[in-house]
Amino acid sequence: MAAGTPATVALTAAGIPFTEHSYDHDPGTTNFGLEAAEALQLDPEQVFKTLLADVDGSLVVGIVPVTGKLDLKALASAVGGKRAEMADPKLAERRTGYIVGGISPIGQKNRHTTVLDETAELYDTVFVSGGRRGLDIELAPADLVRATDAVVAAIART
């Protein structure tokens, strides 16, 4: 990828180290995170998905392990909100500049408040979408926090 994705361009510009991992995406797959974990032969607990939720009228990014779900109440609480619901996928695509299944928490078209699940800190590196289906980025959790100005909180549930 000569030009890269907005995520890789943003990380490079910020001087944040990362490693790209490409894999063959199956167009019939809808569980993109588990597909990445399996294709890259990774512990699925170390692979994180990027989800957008509407918290009291504002879009908020939640980053949780692909094996779990986003706890909407915990996400709202982490950002001082009262109520959260999943954002419409089309709105998420418009606001991030990415397509569902390839939404990276990094390099989004519009900057959003971001919350990273605390389990990320259990690993030296974590994997998130690199900005397209079939591309994950590996980076240190602290670097993911730095790249997204994320808050770290318990926002995942099984």
trRosetta pair geometry for C-beta under 8 A, 3 or more apart (Angstrom, degrees):
i j d omega theta_ij theta_ji phi_ij phi_ji
1 4 5.3 97 131 -89 114 42
1 5 7.2 -24 174 -26 151 75
1 8 7.1 98 105 47 136 163
1 20 7.2 -138 31 -168 126 168
1 135 7.8 36 -40 -113 152 147
3 9 7.6 -16 160 -71 68 117
4 7 7.8 -128 163 68 101 60
4 8 3.7 -123 -167 85 121 121
4 9 4.9 154 96 -52 126 78
4 12 7.0 -149 -45 -5 178 136
5 8 5.1 90 46 12 74 97
5 9 6.9 -137 91 -4 35 91
5 104 7.0 119 122 -6 135 148
5 107 6.8 134 124 91 83 155
5 130 5.7 126 34 144 143 81
5 131 3.1 158 153 80 147 145
5 132 5.8 -153 -93 -15 138 98
5 135 6.9 153 -19 98 142 153
6 9 5.6 -57 -141 41 30 114
6 10 6.1 34 158 -23 66 107
6 97 6.3 44 1 102 160 136
6 98 7.7 -123 43 -64 122 96
6 104 7.4 -180 78 56 89 130
6 106 7.8 180 115 117 80 70
6 107 3.4 163 131 154 86 122
6 108 7.4 124 116 -71 138 16
6 109 7.6 -48 -151 -63 173 61
6 131 5.7 167 46 -131 74 146
7 10 5.9 -56 -148 34 26 110
7 11 6.5 22 156 -15 62 107
7 104 3.9 -43 -75 123 140 166
7 106 4.1 88 -139 87 87 101
7 107 4.0 -143 -79 25 41 130
7 129 7.5 -178 -46 112 167 70
7 130 5.4 -165 78 -169 139 49
7 131 4.0 -163 5 -45 114 117
7 137 6.2 -137 138 -28 129 149
8 11 5.7 -52 -145 38 34 110
8 12 6.2 35 156 -19 66 107
8 18 7.2 -139 -122 81 73 136
8 20 6.6 3 -100 -77 131 119
8 107 7.6 -27 17 -32 35 158
8 130 6.3 24 -48 -170 100 102
8 131 6.9 -109 -8 13 83 135
8 137 6.9 -171 -80 -95 81 128
9 12 5.9 -57 -147 38 27 111
9 13 6.2 28 155 -19 64 109
9 107 6.3 102 58 -122 86 139
10 13 5.8 -56 -145 38 28 111
10 14 6.3 18 158 -11 64 111
10 106 5.4 -169 77 163 134 95
10 107 3.7 -160 -7 -80 134 93
10 147 6.8 102 127 -163 112 106
11 14 5.9 -64 -146 44 28 104
11 16 4.6 -91 -158 68 79 104
11 17 8.0 -66 168 76 112 3
11 18 5.0 -10 164 3 156 136
11 106 6.2 25 -52 165 96 150
11 107 7.6 -67 -21 -44 75 114
11 137 7.2 174 -31 -163 160 148
11 139 7.3 -134 -134 -80 140 150
11 147 6.1 -16 -97 -118 79 138
12 15 7.7 35 178 -71 31 30
12 16 7.9 -83 -56 47 19 70
14 146 7.5 160 158 128 139 105
14 147 6.2 159 67 -111 164 81
16 139 6.7 29 150 -148 108 141
16 143 4.8 137 -163 -168 112 112
16 146 6.5 173 -102 89 129 119
16 147 5.4 -61 -8 -72 175 110
17 139 6.8 155 98 -128 61 91
17 140 7.7 47 73 1 97 102
17 143 6.8 -93 54 -114 68 163
18 137 5.0 -6 179 -174 131 105
18 138 6.4 150 -166 73 72 50
18 139 4.2 -38 -106 -74 89 108
18 143 7.3 -167 -69 126 87 144
19 137 7.2 145 72 -161 43 56
19 138 4.4 -15 59 57 97 107
19 139 7.5 172 19 -66 66 61
20 130 6.0 65 -130 -116 87 156
20 135 6.4 -27 -163 -161 99 99
20 136 7.7 143 -160 81 50 44
20 137 6.1 -31 -101 -104 57 68
20 138 7.9 -150 -66 17 11 81
21 40 5.3 47 155 -117 139 133
21 127 7.0 -39 38 -132 137 122
21 130 7.8 174 47 -34 62 134
21 135 7.2 143 77 -157 50 50
21 136 4.8 -20 65 66 104 91
21 137 7.4 178 20 -88 82 20
21 138 6.1 63 -17 -22 118 106
22 134 6.0 23 -160 151 76 86
22 135 5.4 -19 -103 -100 71 74
23 35 7.8 178 103 141 135 87
23 36 6.5 155 38 -129 140 60
23 39 3.7 97 -177 139 152 136
23 40 5.8 -106 -54 -57 137 80
23 134 5.6 -142 71 -153 60 67
23 135 7.9 -179 24 -74 67 32
23 136 7.6 16 6 4 109 101
24 39 6.9 -162 48 -143 63 135
24 134 6.5 -8 -140 -130 14 116
25 29 6.9 -124 -174 44 75 125
25 32 7.8 -3 -137 -133 112 89
25 35 7.0 69 -133 137 69 141
25 101 7.9 100 -155 155 138 123
25 133 4.3 77 -123 143 165 102
25 134 3.6 -96 -28 -62 108 98
26 29 4.4 90 76 -20 98 109
26 35 6.6 -139 31 -142 99 135
29 32 6.5 120 124 -86 110 52
29 35 4.7 66 171 -77 156 145
30 101 7.8 -100 -148 -87 43 121
31 34 4.4 -1 135 35 116 113
31 35 6.1 143 94 -25 70 89
31 66 7.6 106 173 -179 93 111
32 35 5.5 -57 -148 35 30 117
32 36 6.5 32 155 -21 65 103
32 49 7.2 116 77 -117 97 111
32 100 8.0 -177 -18 148 146 68
32 101 4.0 167 -73 -142 149 79
32 102 7.5 -124 -161 -51 155 51
32 129 7.5 18 136 -88 129 119
32 133 6.3 -101 -134 -123 122 93
33 36 5.7 -52 -152 32 32 111
33 37 6.5 31 152 -17 65 104
33 44 7.5 92 139 -155 95 94
33 47 5.6 153 -174 129 90 113
33 48 7.4 -83 -136 132 128 13
33 49 4.2 -73 -65 -68 140 107
33 66 2.9 -167 137 -117 131 128
34 37 5.5 -49 -145 36 38 114
34 38 6.2 36 156 -16 68 106
34 44 6.1 5 -117 -126 71 130
34 47 7.9 146 -89 88 33 140
34 66 5.4 -180 -56 146 62 129
34 67 7.7 100 -87 -80 96 61
35 38 6.0 -59 -148 40 28 108
35 39 6.0 23 158 -16 66 113
36 39 5.9 -59 -138 41 26 108
36 40 5.9 3 168 2 65 116
36 42 7.5 -15 128 36 77 127
36 47 5.6 167 95 -158 111 143
36 66 7.4 179 52 -61 104 163
36 127 6.8 -170 139 134 128 133
36 129 7.8 -132 -65 -89 159 69
36 136 5.0 106 -165 -53 133 132
37 40 6.5 -70 -139 50 19 94
37 42 4.8 -104 -145 69 66 94
37 43 7.3 -69 -155 103 113 18
37 44 4.0 45 -165 -97 168 74
37 46 7.8 132 -119 61 105 78
37 47 4.3 -132 -75 9 98 153
37 66 6.0 -154 -27 60 128 146
37 127 7.8 156 -87 71 71 142
38 41 7.4 19 -176 -76 29 42
38 44 7.9 10 -47 -76 67 105
40 47 7.8 138 56 -86 128 131
40 127 7.2 165 81 -132 160 166
40 136 6.5 -65 -40 38 155 139
42 46 5.6 -112 167 70 111 114
42 47 5.5 109 100 -47 134 112
42 127 6.3 -1 178 2 173 150
43 46 4.5 75 75 2 95 110
43 47 7.6 178 91 -9 52 86
44 47 5.5 -58 -148 36 47 111
44 65 7.0 92 139 176 73 102
44 66 5.4 -98 -173 71 94 106
44 67 4.8 106 123 -54 115 107
45 65 5.2 -16 -147 -144 49 143
45 67 5.8 -32 -83 13 62 137
45 119 6.9 -94 180 153 97 132
45 122 7.9 -34 140 78 118 135
46 65 7.7 28 -17 -124 12 102
46 123 5.1 118 -124 -99 98 159
46 125 7.6 50 -175 95 118 65
46 126 5.7 -153 -176 -125 69 63
46 127 6.2 65 128 11 83 96
47 65 6.9 83 73 -152 53 68
47 66 4.8 -16 100 1 99 124
47 126 7.4 155 -99 -173 23 76
47 127 4.6 -27 -113 70 70 113
47 128 7.9 155 -163 -78 57 36
47 136 7.1 -50 -135 -138 102 151
48 63 5.0 39 160 173 131 92
48 64 6.3 163 -151 85 87 18
48 65 5.8 -61 -100 -92 67 37
48 66 6.7 -160 -118 -35 15 76
48 116 7.7 0 -162 -146 160 88
48 117 7.3 -172 -128 34 119 109
48 120 6.5 -1 -65 -91 144 109
48 126 5.5 24 -8 167 119 124
48 127 6.7 163 20 78 73 54
48 128 5.1 -28 72 -89 100 83
49 63 7.3 -180 83 -148 36 55
49 64 6.2 -22 55 66 83 71
49 65 7.6 35 10 139 82 15
49 66 5.0 103 -31 -93 105 74
49 128 7.9 153 -101 -136 15 73
49 129 7.5 47 -134 -26 52 107
50 61 6.1 -22 -165 -163 93 107
50 62 7.7 147 -158 78 44 46
50 63 5.6 -16 -101 -101 65 81
50 103 4.7 -133 88 108 120 97
50 104 6.3 125 -10 -156 160 14
50 105 4.6 -164 -111 -56 126 82
50 128 6.3 69 -46 -164 106 108
50 129 5.9 -90 9 24 119 116
51 61 7.3 139 75 -158 43 56
51 62 4.8 -24 68 65 97 95
51 63 7.7 173 23 -83 72 32
51 64 6.8 -12 12 20 119 105
51 70 4.9 -117 70 -40 152 147
51 86 7.0 -63 178 -129 113 93
52 59 5.4 -8 -171 -165 112 105
52 60 7.1 149 -154 74 61 39
52 61 5.8 -34 -97 -98 71 60
52 62 7.5 169 -92 19 20 77
52 86 7.5 88 88 -164 58 62
52 87 4.1 -38 114 30 100 136
52 91 7.6 -140 109 101 141 92
52 92 4.2 168 38 -114 140 108
52 95 7.2 132 -144 71 161 129
52 96 7.1 -138 -56 -43 140 123
52 103 7.4 -93 -24 168 106 159
52 112 7.2 -31 -124 162 103 174
53 59 7.3 146 77 -150 34 57
53 60 5.4 -27 66 63 85 90
53 62 6.0 29 0 -9 115 118
53 70 6.7 -162 -47 135 130 147
53 72 6.0 175 -143 -125 151 91
53 75 5.7 79 51 116 153 154
53 76 8.0 -98 123 -60 137 78
53 84 4.7 33 153 -178 132 111
53 85 6.4 168 -161 84 90 25
53 86 5.5 -63 -108 -107 78 36
53 87 5.7 -157 -113 -24 17 85
54 57 6.7 19 -179 -94 99 13
54 58 7.2 142 -156 66 60 27
54 59 6.1 -38 -97 -91 59 57
54 60 7.7 134 -119 16 12 83
54 84 6.6 161 81 -150 48 60
54 85 5.5 -12 55 61 97 78
54 86 7.6 29 12 108 82 14
54 87 5.1 122 -37 -87 83 78
55 58 5.7 -33 68 66 79 82
55 59 7.8 105 19 -139 78 11
55 60 4.5 16 4 -3 124 132
55 75 6.6 -131 -80 125 127 98
55 76 5.0 171 -136 -109 108 75
55 79 5.8 76 122 70 164 134
55 81 4.0 -137 171 -39 110 177
55 83 7.2 162 -149 87 55 44
55 84 4.5 -19 -97 -96 77 96
55 113 7.9 -70 46 70 135 130
56 76 7.3 108 -22 -142 95 104
56 81 4.5 -154 -5 -145 118 108
56 82 5.8 86 -74 35 116 83
56 83 6.1 112 -69 51 71 76
56 84 7.7 -45 -18 -75 64 63
58 81 7.8 -143 48 -90 104 134
58 112 8.0 156 159 -147 90 88
58 113 7.0 49 133 16 125 120
59 87 5.7 34 -122 -87 99 147
59 91 7.5 -160 -88 138 132 113
59 92 7.6 160 -146 -101 133 66
59 95 5.8 77 38 140 174 167
59 110 7.8 75 65 98 135 126
59 112 5.2 -67 107 -126 95 130
60 75 6.3 151 106 165 135 112
60 79 5.6 -124 -120 -17 147 164
60 81 7.6 -126 -29 -10 151 148
60 84 7.2 -62 46 -124 128 123
60 112 6.1 170 -122 166 27 110
60 113 4.9 -34 -121 78 85 100
60 114 7.3 168 -172 -89 68 29
60 115 6.7 21 166 1 112 105
61 105 5.5 130 162 -129 145 93
61 108 7.6 -156 -66 -33 143 157
61 112 4.8 114 -20 96 100 124
61 113 7.1 -177 25 91 76 46
61 114 4.2 -15 68 -111 112 79
61 115 7.0 172 90 26 62 61
61 148 7.2 -98 81 -172 143 133
61 150 7.9 -83 87 -104 109 100
62 70 4.6 92 108 -133 149 128
62 75 4.9 -55 -86 -111 130 132
62 114 7.9 177 -76 -156 25 58
62 115 5.4 -14 -112 67 66 98
62 117 7.6 56 179 -47 85 89
62 155 5.4 -136 -149 139 113 143
63 105 5.3 -21 -77 -66 126 150
63 114 6.8 27 -14 -176 110 100
63 115 7.0 -170 23 93 76 49
63 116 4.6 -17 63 -113 118 66
63 117 6.3 -130 96 2 65 80
63 120 7.3 24 114 -56 113 140
63 128 6.6 -30 -147 -110 125 127
63 144 7.5 -148 122 160 169 133
63 148 7.9 102 -25 75 141 171
63 150 7.0 -40 20 -125 128 149
64 68 5.4 -99 158 81 117 107
64 69 7.2 5 117 129 156 13
64 70 5.2 -168 -4 -83 147 71
64 117 4.6 79 -112 -30 66 137
64 155 6.1 -117 -80 98 109 93
64 156 4.1 144 -147 -91 113 103
65 68 4.9 67 69 15 93 103
65 117 6.5 -87 -14 70 76 150
65 119 6.0 -36 -35 85 120 140
65 156 5.8 49 25 -136 87 160
67 158 7.3 -15 130 -123 90 85
68 117 7.7 117 68 -117 141 170
68 156 4.1 67 107 -178 151 110
68 157 5.9 158 -174 76 112 28
68 158 5.2 -73 -115 -93 93 49
69 156 7.0 133 67 -158 38 66
69 157 5.4 -31 65 67 90 82
69 158 7.4 113 16 -147 85 9
70 75 6.1 16 174 -43 103 135
70 86 7.7 123 67 -90 132 92
70 155 6.3 -9 -151 148 72 98
70 156 6.8 -53 -104 -106 39 56
70 157 7.9 21 126 23 8 83
71 74 3.8 40 101 20 117 117
71 75 6.4 163 87 -19 61 83
71 154 7.7 1 43 134 141 73
71 155 5.5 -157 49 -173 91 49
71 156 6.4 131 -6 -162 98 4
71 157 4.4 94 -67 -19 106 110
72 75 5.5 -51 -145 34 33 114
72 76 6.4 35 156 -19 65 102
72 84 4.1 -160 -176 89 92 108
72 85 6.5 32 -151 -91 149 31
72 86 7.3 -90 -89 -47 125 67
73 76 5.9 -52 -151 35 30 111
73 77 6.4 30 151 -17 63 109
73 84 7.0 -162 -74 37 28 106
74 77 5.6 -55 -147 39 32 114
74 78 6.2 39 153 -28 65 105
74 153 6.8 -180 162 133 98 113
74 154 6.0 -85 -167 103 141 72
74 155 4.6 -179 110 -118 114 56
74 157 7.6 147 5 -39 138 102
75 78 5.7 -53 -149 29 30 114
75 79 6.9 1 161 4 62 106
75 81 7.8 -11 117 52 69 123
75 84 5.2 -48 82 32 109 178
75 115 5.9 172 -137 56 78 149
75 155 4.9 72 -75 -146 74 121
76 79 6.6 -79 -156 48 28 91
76 81 3.9 -99 -161 86 79 102
76 82 6.1 -60 169 81 132 12
76 83 6.0 108 -120 7 156 2
76 84 4.0 -152 -58 -23 103 110
77 80 7.7 41 -169 -73 30 20
77 81 7.2 -89 -52 58 23 66
77 153 7.8 -168 94 168 89 149
78 115 4.8 79 116 -124 146 147
78 151 5.8 163 167 103 105 132
78 153 3.9 -174 -117 56 125 166
78 155 5.9 -46 -22 -74 149 114
79 113 5.4 90 -127 139 135 145
79 115 6.5 -109 -49 -51 100 125
79 151 7.0 167 -83 33 72 148
81 84 6.3 89 104 -57 137 94
87 91 5.3 -115 169 83 105 117
87 92 4.9 124 101 -62 122 96
87 95 8.0 -64 168 30 154 139
88 91 4.2 81 68 7 96 109
88 92 6.9 -164 89 -11 48 84
89 92 5.4 -52 -146 35 35 116
89 93 6.4 36 155 -20 66 102
89 100 5.0 -9 -161 -67 115 139
90 93 5.7 -51 -150 34 33 112
90 94 6.5 32 152 -17 65 105
91 94 5.7 -54 -147 37 33 110
91 95 6.0 20 160 -11 68 113
92 95 6.2 -63 -140 44 25 103
92 96 5.9 3 168 -1 65 118
92 100 6.8 75 88 -80 125 89
92 103 6.4 -34 154 -96 113 153
93 96 6.5 -68 -134 47 21 95
93 97 7.8 130 176 -45 52 3
93 98 6.6 -115 -133 84 62 46
93 99 5.7 21 -125 -114 115 45
93 100 6.2 -65 -68 -33 105 78
93 103 7.6 -111 -93 -80 57 111
94 97 8.0 17 178 -65 21 42
94 109 8.0 -89 152 61 42 146
95 108 7.3 10 131 173 72 119
95 109 6.6 -167 164 66 32 107
95 110 4.9 -62 -171 37 79 126
95 112 7.2 65 146 -58 122 125
96 103 5.2 36 116 -140 165 102
96 104 7.8 160 175 52 123 57
96 108 4.3 -68 -142 -139 71 105
96 109 5.9 118 161 19 17 90
96 110 7.2 -84 -83 39 35 79
96 112 7.9 -46 -88 -7 84 130
97 107 7.9 -89 71 130 129 79
97 108 6.2 155 27 -161 100 53
97 109 3.3 127 -37 -39 116 111
97 110 8.0 148 -22 0 97 66
98 102 5.2 -143 -179 104 106 83
98 103 4.3 146 94 -105 131 55
98 104 6.0 161 -77 15 160 72
98 108 7.1 -74 -5 -114 109 76
98 129 7.5 111 180 122 153 137
98 131 5.8 -123 -107 -150 121 62
98 132 7.6 -137 -146 -75 97 47
99 102 5.0 38 64 43 79 112
99 103 7.3 -132 82 -54 26 74
99 132 7.6 42 40 -128 101 59
99 133 7.3 -49 83 -26 112 101
100 103 6.4 -10 -112 -24 37 111
101 129 7.8 149 146 -114 35 142
101 133 4.7 9 129 -87 109 109
102 129 5.6 163 -158 -175 37 133
102 130 7.9 -44 -159 68 82 57
102 131 6.0 26 165 151 95 25
102 132 4.3 -2 -151 -139 138 22
102 133 4.5 -84 -64 -40 107 60
102 134 8.0 -16 -98 23 109 64
102 135 7.4 48 -138 46 99 93
103 108 7.9 27 -166 -100 86 105
103 129 6.0 86 74 66 38 154
104 107 6.1 18 91 49 127 97
104 108 7.2 -160 83 -63 75 77
104 128 6.2 99 -143 132 75 105
104 129 4.5 -133 -83 95 67 89
104 130 5.9 -4 -87 -180 131 9
104 131 4.3 -38 -12 -69 133 66
104 137 7.1 51 -133 9 124 126
105 108 7.3 -47 -171 -35 29 114
105 114 5.9 98 -168 -139 114 137
105 116 7.9 77 -175 -84 171 94
105 128 5.7 -53 16 178 104 151
105 129 7.7 120 -7 49 66 88
105 144 7.1 52 80 -168 134 100
105 147 7.8 103 107 102 95 108
105 148 5.1 -17 144 -93 108 147
105 150 7.5 14 164 -69 139 126
106 128 7.2 112 -3 98 104 136
106 131 7.6 -78 75 -60 84 102
106 137 7.2 -49 33 54 139 158
106 144 7.6 -104 -59 -138 114 70
106 147 5.0 -13 -114 143 113 130
106 148 6.1 -98 -87 -67 68 95
107 131 6.4 -23 74 -88 130 130
108 111 6.6 139 74 -93 104 36
108 112 6.4 -22 84 6 157 99
111 149 7.9 34 -172 33 118 128
113 151 7.7 1 179 2 92 111
114 148 4.3 -53 68 153 164 118
114 149 6.5 115 38 75 109 66
114 150 4.1 -69 107 -98 104 82
114 151 7.2 162 93 19 55 68
115 150 6.1 139 -112 -163 17 92
115 151 5.0 -26 -110 67 76 92
115 152 7.5 142 -164 -104 65 18
115 153 5.5 -36 -165 37 115 108
115 155 5.4 96 127 -34 125 157
116 120 5.3 -42 162 14 114 149
116 141 7.0 150 151 -161 149 95
116 144 6.3 113 -101 116 151 118
116 145 6.1 -99 15 -85 147 81
116 148 7.4 121 -48 71 111 136
116 150 4.3 59 -15 152 104 149
116 151 7.3 178 24 81 72 39
116 152 5.1 -32 73 -104 95 70
116 153 7.8 120 68 26 48 60
117 120 6.0 122 77 -19 70 93
117 152 7.7 15 123 -156 11 70
117 153 7.4 -60 -119 81 38 51
117 154 6.8 44 -152 -137 76 33
117 155 5.0 -119 -92 52 80 84
117 156 4.3 27 -126 -21 148 110
118 121 5.9 -37 -176 16 61 114
118 152 5.3 96 -95 165 69 96
118 153 6.2 -68 -43 147 99 9
118 154 5.1 -34 13 -73 123 63
118 155 7.9 128 -6 8 78 71
119 122 5.4 -27 -172 4 61 119
119 156 6.4 -46 7 35 126 141
120 123 6.5 -71 -172 38 46 102
120 126 5.0 -34 -146 -56 95 155
120 141 4.2 142 140 -119 104 124
120 144 6.9 -89 174 61 150 144
120 152 7.2 -119 51 -130 112 110
121 141 5.3 -150 -86 104 51 164
121 152 6.6 59 -40 -164 122 148
123 126 5.4 116 78 -68 135 77
123 141 6.6 120 70 -37 83 115
124 140 6.7 -56 165 -115 56 83
125 138 5.0 38 160 177 131 95
125 139 6.2 177 -148 100 93 10
125 140 5.6 -64 -99 -83 67 47
125 141 7.6 -175 -131 -28 25 67
126 138 7.3 179 87 -144 27 60
126 139 7.0 -28 57 66 70 59
126 140 7.8 69 14 -165 78 16
126 141 5.5 68 -4 -76 120 80
126 144 6.4 -34 59 -26 119 151
127 136 4.5 20 -177 166 108 130
127 137 6.9 156 -150 75 60 39
127 138 5.2 -28 -93 -91 78 72
128 136 6.7 153 77 -157 23 82
128 137 5.7 -23 64 58 76 92
128 139 7.7 -39 22 32 103 101
128 144 6.7 118 -10 -124 140 129
129 132 7.7 169 178 37 100 24
129 135 7.1 72 -169 87 63 72
129 136 6.2 -66 -107 -109 31 63
129 137 7.3 20 111 12 21 90
130 135 3.6 -82 58 131 125 102
130 136 5.6 169 -22 -139 98 7
130 137 4.3 125 -91 -39 87 91
131 135 6.6 -30 51 86 66 128
132 135 5.0 49 63 25 85 120
139 143 4.6 -104 163 85 114 126
139 144 5.6 140 91 -56 114 84
139 147 7.6 34 117 -8 161 142
140 143 4.4 89 61 5 87 105
140 144 7.1 -151 94 -7 46 82
141 144 5.4 -51 -149 33 37 114
141 145 6.5 40 152 -20 67 101
141 152 7.9 61 164 -103 117 131
142 145 5.6 -49 -151 34 35 115
142 146 6.4 36 149 -19 65 105
143 146 5.4 -50 -145 37 36 114
143 147 6.1 36 155 -21 67 106
144 147 5.8 -54 -143 37 29 110
144 148 6.3 -5 166 9 64 114
144 150 6.7 -6 128 15 82 140
145 148 6.7 -81 -144 52 21 88
145 149 7.6 36 170 -133 58 9
145 150 4.6 -104 -128 55 62 99
145 152 6.4 -37 -101 -50 128 104
146 149 7.7 19 -163 -70 24 44
